[in-house]
């Protein structure tokens, strides 16, 4: 699957990837060894966002993220 993230906020990208996997916030948290609150905070743009975490999760589920500069 390919997702072009240039039109979306990181939190929207994060949530989209989780939804594509069919996992709940709690299930994703367990798979990446984080808390459910960590997943929720990233989806709501509450915490400082780390793109490396997003890439790690995308790679786990074989989702390619392309960032295209305009």
PDB file of N, CA, C and O in Angstrom:
ATOM      1  N   UNK A   1       0.847  -1.172   0.000  1.00  0.00           N
ATOM      2  CA  UNK A   1       0.000   0.000   0.000  1.00  0.00           C
ATOM      3  C   UNK A   1       0.890   1.232   0.000  1.00  0.00           C
ATOM      4  O   UNK A   1       1.939   1.243   0.644  1.00  0.00           O
ATOM      5  N   UNK A   2       0.486   2.249  -0.705  1.00  0.00           N
ATOM      6  CA  UNK A   2       1.239   3.502  -0.746  1.00  0.00           C
ATOM      7  C   UNK A   2       0.352   4.620  -0.214  1.00  0.00           C
ATOM      8  O   UNK A   2      -0.839   4.682  -0.520  1.00  0.00           O
ATOM      9  N   UNK A   3       0.943   5.495   0.581  1.00  0.00           N
ATOM     10  CA  UNK A   3       0.201   6.617   1.139  1.00  0.00           C
ATOM     11  C   UNK A   3       1.041   7.868   0.963  1.00  0.00           C
ATOM     12  O   UNK A   3       2.173   7.928   1.442  1.00  0.00           O
ATOM     13  N   UNK A   4       0.504   8.861   0.286  1.00  0.00           N
ATOM     14  CA  UNK A   4       1.220  10.122   0.078  1.00  0.00           C
ATOM     15  C   UNK A   4       0.850  11.066   1.216  1.00  0.00           C
ATOM     16  O   UNK A   4      -0.269  11.573   1.291  1.00  0.00           O
ATOM     17  N   UNK A   5       1.814  11.286   2.091  1.00  0.00           N
ATOM     18  CA  UNK A   5       1.548  12.001   3.338  1.00  0.00           C
ATOM     19  C   UNK A   5       1.672  13.514   3.223  1.00  0.00           C
ATOM     20  O   UNK A   5       1.461  14.215   4.212  1.00  0.00           O
ATOM     21  N   UNK A   6       2.004  14.035   2.059  1.00  0.00           N
ATOM     22  CA  UNK A   6       2.273  15.468   1.968  1.00  0.00           C
ATOM     23  C   UNK A   6       1.042  16.347   2.190  1.00  0.00           C
ATOM     24  O   UNK A   6       1.191  17.529   2.500  1.00  0.00           O
ATOM     25  N   UNK A   7      -0.156  15.812   2.043  1.00  0.00           N
ATOM     26  CA  UNK A   7      -1.370  16.613   2.210  1.00  0.00           C
ATOM     27  C   UNK A   7      -2.007  16.453   3.589  1.00  0.00           C
ATOM     28  O   UNK A   7      -3.087  16.990   3.837  1.00  0.00           O
ATOM     29  N   UNK A   8      -1.355  15.728   4.476  1.00  0.00           N
ATOM     30  CA  UNK A   8      -1.954  15.407   5.756  1.00  0.00           C
ATOM     31  C   UNK A   8      -1.032  15.774   6.905  1.00  0.00           C
ATOM     32  O   UNK A   8       0.192  15.753   6.776  1.00  0.00           O
ATOM     33  N   UNK A   9      -1.643  16.107   8.026  1.00  0.00           N
ATOM     34  CA  UNK A   9      -0.865  16.323   9.247  1.00  0.00           C
ATOM     35  C   UNK A   9      -0.330  14.966   9.698  1.00  0.00           C
ATOM     36  O   UNK A   9      -0.937  13.936   9.408  1.00  0.00           O
ATOM     37  N   UNK A  10       0.797  14.956  10.403  1.00  0.00           N
ATOM     38  CA  UNK A  10       1.337  13.684  10.889  1.00  0.00           C
ATOM     39  C   UNK A  10       0.324  12.875  11.693  1.00  0.00           C
ATOM     40  O   UNK A  10       0.287  11.649  11.588  1.00  0.00           O
ATOM     41  N   UNK A  11      -0.497  13.552  12.494  1.00  0.00           N
ATOM     42  CA  UNK A  11      -1.485  12.820  13.300  1.00  0.00           C
ATOM     43  C   UNK A  11      -2.500  12.103  12.413  1.00  0.00           C
ATOM     44  O   UNK A  11      -2.923  10.991  12.730  1.00  0.00           O
ATOM     45  N   UNK A  12      -2.893  12.728  11.308  1.00  0.00           N
ATOM     46  CA  UNK A  12      -3.837  12.102  10.384  1.00  0.00           C
ATOM     47  C   UNK A  12      -3.190  10.904   9.698  1.00  0.00           C
ATOM     48  O   UNK A  12      -3.838   9.880   9.480  1.00  0.00           O
ATOM     49  N   UNK A  13      -1.914  11.036   9.359  1.00  0.00           N
ATOM     50  CA  UNK A  13      -1.177   9.937   8.735  1.00  0.00           C
ATOM     51  C   UNK A  13      -1.079   8.763   9.699  1.00  0.00           C
ATOM     52  O   UNK A  13      -1.292   7.612   9.318  1.00  0.00           O
ATOM     53  N   UNK A  14      -0.757   9.066  10.942  1.00  0.00           N
ATOM     54  CA  UNK A  14      -0.626   8.036  11.965  1.00  0.00           C
ATOM     55  C   UNK A  14      -1.940   7.265  12.121  1.00  0.00           C
ATOM     56  O   UNK A  14      -1.949   6.035  12.146  1.00  0.00           O
ATOM     57  N   UNK A  15      -3.036   7.996  12.225  1.00  0.00           N
ATOM     58  CA  UNK A  15      -4.345   7.355  12.402  1.00  0.00           C
ATOM     59  C   UNK A  15      -4.727   6.539  11.169  1.00  0.00           C
ATOM     60  O   UNK A  15      -5.273   5.442  11.290  1.00  0.00           O
ATOM     61  N   UNK A  16      -4.444   7.069   9.998  1.00  0.00           N
ATOM     62  CA  UNK A  16      -4.760   6.370   8.754  1.00  0.00           C
ATOM     63  C   UNK A  16      -4.040   5.021   8.701  1.00  0.00           C
ATOM     64  O   UNK A  16      -4.636   4.001   8.354  1.00  0.00           O
ATOM     65  N   UNK A  17      -2.763   5.028   9.046  1.00  0.00           N
ATOM     66  CA  UNK A  17      -1.999   3.783   9.022  1.00  0.00           C
ATOM     67  C   UNK A  17      -2.594   2.773   9.995  1.00  0.00           C
ATOM     68  O   UNK A  17      -2.740   1.598   9.658  1.00  0.00           O
ATOM     69  N   UNK A  18      -2.936   3.223  11.199  1.00  0.00           N
ATOM     70  CA  UNK A  18      -3.529   2.292  12.165  1.00  0.00           C
ATOM     71  C   UNK A  18      -4.836   1.727  11.637  1.00  0.00           C
ATOM     72  O   UNK A  18      -5.084   0.526  11.741  1.00  0.00           O
ATOM     73  N   UNK A  19      -5.666   2.582  11.074  1.00  0.00           N
ATOM     74  CA  UNK A  19      -6.952   2.121  10.561  1.00  0.00           C
ATOM     75  C   UNK A  19      -6.777   1.137   9.403  1.00  0.00           C
ATOM     76  O   UNK A  19      -7.556   0.194   9.264  1.00  0.00           O
ATOM     77  N   UNK A  20      -5.760   1.356   8.579  1.00  0.00           N
ATOM     78  CA  UNK A  20      -5.493   0.434   7.467  1.00  0.00           C
ATOM     79  C   UNK A  20      -5.100  -0.946   7.961  1.00  0.00           C
ATOM     80  O   UNK A  20      -5.357  -1.945   7.289  1.00  0.00           O
ATOM     81  N   UNK A  21      -4.491  -1.008   9.111  1.00  0.00           N
ATOM     82  CA  UNK A  21      -4.079  -2.297   9.660  1.00  0.00           C
ATOM     83  C   UNK A  21      -5.256  -3.034  10.295  1.00  0.00           C
ATOM     84  O   UNK A  21      -5.194  -4.243  10.521  1.00  0.00           O
ATOM     85  N   UNK A  22      -6.335  -2.289  10.583  1.00  0.00           N
ATOM     86  CA  UNK A  22      -7.496  -2.886  11.226  1.00  0.00           C
ATOM     87  C   UNK A  22      -7.332  -3.066  12.726  1.00  0.00           C
ATOM     88  O   UNK A  22      -8.131  -3.748  13.369  1.00  0.00           O
ATOM     89  N   UNK A  23      -6.293  -2.452  13.280  1.00  0.00           N
ATOM     90  CA  UNK A  23      -6.029  -2.582  14.711  1.00  0.00           C
ATOM     91  C   UNK A  23      -6.686  -1.465  15.511  1.00  0.00           C
ATOM     92  O   UNK A  23      -6.869  -0.349  15.025  1.00  0.00           O
ATOM     93  N   UNK A  24      -7.031  -1.792  16.735  1.00  0.00           N
ATOM     94  CA  UNK A  24      -7.486  -0.751  17.660  1.00  0.00           C
ATOM     95  C   UNK A  24      -6.256  -0.022  18.187  1.00  0.00           C
ATOM     96  O   UNK A  24      -5.126  -0.453  17.959  1.00  0.00           O
ATOM     97  N   UNK A  25      -6.480   1.075  18.886  1.00  0.00           N
ATOM     98  CA  UNK A  25      -5.364   1.798  19.497  1.00  0.00           C
ATOM     99  C   UNK A  25      -4.621   0.895  20.472  1.00  0.00           C
ATOM    100  O   UNK A  25      -3.390   0.901  20.518  1.00  0.00           O
ATOM    101  N   UNK A  26      -5.359   0.128  21.241  1.00  0.00           N
ATOM    102  CA  UNK A  26      -4.743  -0.758  22.229  1.00  0.00           C
ATOM    103  C   UNK A  26      -3.927  -1.865  21.562  1.00  0.00           C
ATOM    104  O   UNK A  26      -2.832  -2.193  22.017  1.00  0.00           O
ATOM    105  N   UNK A  27      -4.456  -2.433  20.495  1.00  0.00           N
ATOM    106  CA  UNK A  27      -3.736  -3.502  19.795  1.00  0.00           C
ATOM    107  C   UNK A  27      -2.438  -2.987  19.174  1.00  0.00           C
ATOM    108  O   UNK A  27      -1.400  -3.645  19.246  1.00  0.00           O
ATOM    109  N   UNK A  28      -2.509  -1.804  18.566  1.00  0.00           N
ATOM    110  CA  UNK A  28      -1.298  -1.221  17.981  1.00  0.00           C
ATOM    111  C   UNK A  28      -0.274  -0.916  19.063  1.00  0.00           C
ATOM    112  O   UNK A  28       0.916  -1.178  18.889  1.00  0.00           O
ATOM    113  N   UNK A  29      -0.727  -0.372  20.158  1.00  0.00           N
ATOM    114  CA  UNK A  29       0.176  -0.048  21.267  1.00  0.00           C
ATOM    115  C   UNK A  29       0.940  -1.291  21.718  1.00  0.00           C
ATOM    116  O   UNK A  29       2.148  -1.232  21.947  1.00  0.00           O
ATOM    117  N   UNK A  30       0.244  -2.401  21.844  1.00  0.00           N
ATOM    118  CA  UNK A  30       0.901  -3.644  22.263  1.00  0.00           C
ATOM    119  C   UNK A  30       1.933  -4.095  21.242  1.00  0.00           C
ATOM    120  O   UNK A  30       3.012  -4.554  21.615  1.00  0.00           O
ATOM    121  N   UNK A  31       1.617  -3.970  19.972  1.00  0.00           N
ATOM    122  CA  UNK A  31       2.528  -4.444  18.917  1.00  0.00           C
ATOM    123  C   UNK A  31       3.791  -3.610  18.816  1.00  0.00           C
ATOM    124  O   UNK A  31       4.834  -4.115  18.399  1.00  0.00           O
ATOM    125  N   UNK A  32       3.712  -2.328  19.195  1.00  0.00           N
ATOM    126  CA  UNK A  32       4.905  -1.458  19.106  1.00  0.00           C
ATOM    127  C   UNK A  32       5.491  -1.152  20.476  1.00  0.00           C
ATOM    128  O   UNK A  32       6.380  -0.312  20.613  1.00  0.00           O
ATOM    129  N   UNK A  33       4.979  -1.848  21.488  1.00  0.00           N
ATOM    130  CA  UNK A  33       5.497  -1.709  22.851  1.00  0.00           C
ATOM    131  C   UNK A  33       5.377  -0.271  23.378  1.00  0.00           C
ATOM    132  O   UNK A  33       6.312   0.280  23.958  1.00  0.00           O
ATOM    133  N   UNK A  34       4.216   0.302  23.159  1.00  0.00           N
ATOM    134  CA  UNK A  34       3.898   1.643  23.648  1.00  0.00           C
ATOM    135  C   UNK A  34       2.570   1.568  24.391  1.00  0.00           C
ATOM    136  O   UNK A  34       1.901   0.535  24.382  1.00  0.00           O
ATOM    137  N   UNK A  35       2.197   2.661  25.029  1.00  0.00           N
ATOM    138  CA  UNK A  35       0.914   2.695  25.731  1.00  0.00           C
ATOM    139  C   UNK A  35      -0.206   3.099  24.766  1.00  0.00           C
ATOM    140  O   UNK A  35       0.034   3.712  23.727  1.00  0.00           O
ATOM    141  N   UNK A  36      -1.438   2.734  25.144  1.00  0.00           N
ATOM    142  CA  UNK A  36      -2.600   3.160  24.355  1.00  0.00           C
ATOM    143  C   UNK A  36      -2.664   4.682  24.335  1.00  0.00           C
ATOM    144  O   UNK A  36      -3.039   5.276  23.324  1.00  0.00           O
ATOM    145  N   UNK A  37      -2.304   5.309  25.438  1.00  0.00           N
ATOM    146  CA  UNK A  37      -2.305   6.770  25.517  1.00  0.00           C
ATOM    147  C   UNK A  37      -1.316   7.375  24.513  1.00  0.00           C
ATOM    148  O   UNK A  37      -1.583   8.434  23.944  1.00  0.00           O
ATOM    149  N   UNK A  38      -0.187   6.714  24.296  1.00  0.00           N
ATOM    150  CA  UNK A  38       0.804   7.182  23.321  1.00  0.00           C
ATOM    151  C   UNK A  38       0.188   7.191  21.931  1.00  0.00           C
ATOM    152  O   UNK A  38       0.341   8.159  21.187  1.00  0.00           O
ATOM    153  N   UNK A  39      -0.517   6.102  21.575  1.00  0.00           N
ATOM    154  CA  UNK A  39      -1.164   6.013  20.262  1.00  0.00           C
ATOM    155  C   UNK A  39      -2.218   7.113  20.139  1.00  0.00           C
ATOM    156  O   UNK A  39      -2.259   7.835  19.143  1.00  0.00           O
ATOM    157  N   UNK A  40      -3.058   7.233  21.144  1.00  0.00           N
ATOM    158  CA  UNK A  40      -4.130   8.237  21.130  1.00  0.00           C
ATOM    159  C   UNK A  40      -3.566   9.657  21.010  1.00  0.00           C
ATOM    160  O   UNK A  40      -4.085  10.472  20.247  1.00  0.00           O
ATOM    161  N   UNK A  41      -2.522   9.944  21.751  1.00  0.00           N
ATOM    162  CA  UNK A  41      -1.911  11.277  21.723  1.00  0.00           C
ATOM    163  C   UNK A  41      -1.332  11.598  20.352  1.00  0.00           C
ATOM    164  O   UNK A  41      -1.437  12.732  19.882  1.00  0.00           O
ATOM    165  N   UNK A  42      -0.721  10.606  19.707  1.00  0.00           N
ATOM    166  CA  UNK A  42      -0.186  10.823  18.367  1.00  0.00           C
ATOM    167  C   UNK A  42      -1.287  11.057  17.353  1.00  0.00           C
ATOM    168  O   UNK A  42      -1.117  11.843  16.421  1.00  0.00           O
ATOM    169  N   UNK A  43      -2.401  10.391  17.523  1.00  0.00           N
ATOM    170  CA  UNK A  43      -3.520  10.559  16.592  1.00  0.00           C
ATOM    171  C   UNK A  43      -4.223  11.898  16.787  1.00  0.00           C
ATOM    172  O   UNK A  43      -4.872  12.395  15.867  1.00  0.00           O
ATOM    173  N   UNK A  44      -4.101  12.473  17.954  1.00  0.00           N
ATOM    174  CA  UNK A  44      -4.785  13.735  18.249  1.00  0.00           C
ATOM    175  C   UNK A  44      -3.847  14.930  18.218  1.00  0.00           C
ATOM    176  O   UNK A  44      -4.248  16.041  18.567  1.00  0.00           O
ATOM    177  N   UNK A  45      -2.607  14.719  17.807  1.00  0.00           N
ATOM    178  CA  UNK A  45      -1.626  15.809  17.728  1.00  0.00           C
ATOM    179  C   UNK A  45      -1.366  16.443  19.088  1.00  0.00           C
ATOM    180  O   UNK A  45      -1.072  17.636  19.170  1.00  0.00           O
ATOM    181  N   UNK A  46      -1.470  15.657  20.153  1.00  0.00           N
ATOM    182  CA  UNK A  46      -1.296  16.173  21.507  1.00  0.00           C
ATOM    183  C   UNK A  46       0.177  16.181  21.907  1.00  0.00           C
ATOM    184  O   UNK A  46       0.640  17.120  22.555  1.00  0.00           O
ATOM    185  N   UNK A  47       0.901  15.154  21.528  1.00  0.00           N
ATOM    186  CA  UNK A  47       2.303  15.035  21.919  1.00  0.00           C
ATOM    187  C   UNK A  47       3.216  15.436  20.778  1.00  0.00           C
ATOM    188  O   UNK A  47       2.793  15.568  19.630  1.00  0.00           O
ATOM    189  N   UNK A  48       4.474  15.623  21.125  1.00  0.00           N
ATOM    190  CA  UNK A  48       5.461  15.907  20.088  1.00  0.00           C
ATOM    191  C   UNK A  48       5.549  14.684  19.191  1.00  0.00           C
ATOM    192  O   UNK A  48       5.681  13.559  19.672  1.00  0.00           O
ATOM    193  N   UNK A  49       5.479  14.900  17.936  1.00  0.00           N
ATOM    194  CA  UNK A  49       5.405  13.827  16.967  1.00  0.00           C
ATOM    195  C   UNK A  49       6.796  13.417  16.499  1.00  0.00           C
ATOM    196  O   UNK A  49       7.626  14.271  16.188  1.00  0.00           O
ATOM    197  N   UNK A  50       7.046  12.139  16.451  1.00  0.00           N
ATOM    198  CA  UNK A  50       8.316  11.616  15.961  1.00  0.00           C
ATOM    199  C   UNK A  50       8.076  10.830  14.683  1.00  0.00           C
ATOM    200  O   UNK A  50       7.479   9.754  14.706  1.00  0.00           O
ATOM    201  N   UNK A  51       8.541  11.370  13.584  1.00  0.00           N
ATOM    202  CA  UNK A  51       8.334  10.754  12.282  1.00  0.00           C
ATOM    203  C   UNK A  51       8.956   9.361  12.226  1.00  0.00           C
ATOM    204  O   UNK A  51       8.455   8.483  11.524  1.00  0.00           O
ATOM    205  N   UNK A  52      10.031   9.162  12.955  1.00  0.00           N
ATOM    206  CA  UNK A  52      10.680   7.854  12.971  1.00  0.00           C
ATOM    207  C   UNK A  52       9.723   6.771  13.476  1.00  0.00           C
ATOM    208  O   UNK A  52       9.728   5.645  12.979  1.00  0.00           O
ATOM    209  N   UNK A  53       8.903   7.127  14.468  1.00  0.00           N
ATOM    210  CA  UNK A  53       7.913   6.161  14.976  1.00  0.00           C
ATOM    211  C   UNK A  53       6.900   5.806  13.896  1.00  0.00           C
ATOM    212  O   UNK A  53       6.524   4.644  13.748  1.00  0.00           O
ATOM    213  N   UNK A  54       6.465   6.800  13.152  1.00  0.00           N
ATOM    214  CA  UNK A  54       5.504   6.562  12.079  1.00  0.00           C
ATOM    215  C   UNK A  54       6.109   5.646  11.026  1.00  0.00           C
ATOM    216  O   UNK A  54       5.453   4.712  10.564  1.00  0.00           O
ATOM    217  N   UNK A  55       7.350   5.905  10.645  1.00  0.00           N
ATOM    218  CA  UNK A  55       8.004   5.066   9.641  1.00  0.00           C
ATOM    219  C   UNK A  55       8.172   3.633  10.135  1.00  0.00           C
ATOM    220  O   UNK A  55       7.996   2.680   9.376  1.00  0.00           O
ATOM    221  N   UNK A  56       8.509   3.493  11.390  1.00  0.00           N
ATOM    222  CA  UNK A  56       8.683   2.169  11.983  1.00  0.00           C
ATOM    223  C   UNK A  56       7.373   1.370  11.913  1.00  0.00           C
ATOM    224  O   UNK A  56       7.362   0.194  11.550  1.00  0.00           O
ATOM    225  N   UNK A  57       6.292   2.031  12.266  1.00  0.00           N
ATOM    226  CA  UNK A  57       4.984   1.374  12.239  1.00  0.00           C
ATOM    227  C   UNK A  57       4.569   1.066  10.798  1.00  0.00           C
ATOM    228  O   UNK A  57       4.055  -0.017  10.516  1.00  0.00           O
ATOM    229  N   UNK A  58       4.788   2.007   9.900  1.00  0.00           N
ATOM    230  CA  UNK A  58       4.450   1.779   8.494  1.00  0.00           C
ATOM    231  C   UNK A  58       5.235   0.591   7.950  1.00  0.00           C
ATOM    232  O   UNK A  58       4.684  -0.244   7.232  1.00  0.00           O
ATOM    233  N   UNK A  59       6.508   0.513   8.285  1.00  0.00           N
ATOM    234  CA  UNK A  59       7.335  -0.601   7.814  1.00  0.00           C
ATOM    235  C   UNK A  59       6.865  -1.932   8.384  1.00  0.00           C
ATOM    236  O   UNK A  59       6.927  -2.955   7.703  1.00  0.00           O
ATOM    237  N   UNK A  60       6.397  -1.925   9.622  1.00  0.00           N
ATOM    238  CA  UNK A  60       5.884  -3.161  10.230  1.00  0.00           C
ATOM    239  C   UNK A  60       4.752  -3.755   9.411  1.00  0.00           C
ATOM    240  O   UNK A  60       4.601  -4.974   9.331  1.00  0.00           O
ATOM    241  N   UNK A  61       3.963  -2.889   8.807  1.00  0.00           N
ATOM    242  CA  UNK A  61       2.777  -3.326   8.082  1.00  0.00           C
ATOM    243  C   UNK A  61       2.928  -3.181   6.567  1.00  0.00           C
ATOM    244  O   UNK A  61       1.948  -3.226   5.824  1.00  0.00           O
ATOM    245  N   UNK A  62       4.174  -3.007   6.128  1.00  0.00           N
ATOM    246  CA  UNK A  62       4.483  -2.907   4.705  1.00  0.00           C
ATOM    247  C   UNK A  62       3.693  -1.798   4.004  1.00  0.00           C
ATOM    248  O   UNK A  62       3.149  -1.995   2.918  1.00  0.00           O
ATOM    249  N   UNK A  63       3.645  -0.651   4.639  1.00  0.00           N
ATOM    250  CA  UNK A  63       2.990   0.524   4.070  1.00  0.00           C
ATOM    251  C   UNK A  63       4.082   1.523   3.724  1.00  0.00           C
ATOM    252  O   UNK A  63       4.881   1.906   4.579  1.00  0.00           O
ATOM    253  N   UNK A  64       4.111   1.938   2.471  1.00  0.00           N
ATOM    254  CA  UNK A  64       5.130   2.881   2.009  1.00  0.00           C
ATOM    255  C   UNK A  64       4.590   4.306   2.129  1.00  0.00           C
ATOM    256  O   UNK A  64       3.477   4.601   1.693  1.00  0.00           O
ATOM    257  N   UNK A  65       5.391   5.172   2.720  1.00  0.00           N
ATOM    258  CA  UNK A  65       5.015   6.579   2.843  1.00  0.00           C
ATOM    259  C   UNK A  65       5.933   7.396   1.952  1.00  0.00           C
ATOM    260  O   UNK A  65       7.156   7.290   2.049  1.00  0.00           O
ATOM    261  N   UNK A  66       5.359   8.193   1.101  1.00  0.00           N
ATOM    262  CA  UNK A  66       6.143   9.066   0.233  1.00  0.00           C
ATOM    263  C   UNK A  66       5.819  10.512   0.581  1.00  0.00           C
ATOM    264  O   UNK A  66       4.658  10.907   0.683  1.00  0.00           O
ATOM    265  N   UNK A  67       6.871  11.276   0.756  1.00  0.00           N
ATOM    266  CA  UNK A  67       6.695  12.707   0.993  1.00  0.00           C
ATOM    267  C   UNK A  67       7.208  13.420  -0.235  1.00  0.00           C
ATOM    268  O   UNK A  67       8.375  13.293  -0.608  1.00  0.00           O
ATOM    269  N   UNK A  68       6.332  14.162  -0.849  1.00  0.00           N
ATOM    270  CA  UNK A  68       6.666  14.820  -2.110  1.00  0.00           C
ATOM    271  C   UNK A  68       6.747  16.327  -1.868  1.00  0.00           C
ATOM    272  O   UNK A  68       5.788  16.942  -1.402  1.00  0.00           O
ATOM    273  N   UNK A  69       7.881  16.903  -2.183  1.00  0.00           N
ATOM    274  CA  UNK A  69       8.048  18.346  -2.044  1.00  0.00           C
ATOM    275  C   UNK A  69       7.419  19.029  -3.238  1.00  0.00           C
ATOM    276  O   UNK A  69       7.555  18.573  -4.374  1.00  0.00           O
ATOM    277  N   UNK A  70       6.734  20.117  -2.977  1.00  0.00           N
ATOM    278  CA  UNK A  70       6.083  20.871  -4.060  1.00  0.00           C
ATOM    279  C   UNK A  70       7.001  21.956  -4.554  1.00  0.00           C
ATOM    280  O   UNK A  70       6.640  22.702  -5.464  1.00  0.00           O
TER     281      UNK A  70
END
